[in-house]
Amino acid sequence: MRVPASELSRNFSQYCDVALTKPLIVTKNGRDRLVLLSIEEYEMLRDLVTDRSRPAVAATKESQPGRHVRRAAKRG
């Protein structure tokens, strides 16, 4: 489903309910700009991408003995 950004702004709550059941494409000037989707859908997509990239990254780090990995501190 597509909705103009101005319409989304006027009826945000209604479109949030729609986005819980299916992704909602937000348009601006007739062009696709954003997608509004449920947190469950977002987490599934995020995990899918993470799972695909994890083995290659882990194998690279593990294959280099003595290499130290610096981790960035979380900022709140």
Secondary structure, DSSP 4 states (H G I P E B T S, - for coil): -EEEHHHHHHTHHHHHHHHTTS-EEEEETTEEEEEE--HHHHHHHHHHHHHHHHHHHHHHHHTSTT-----PPP--
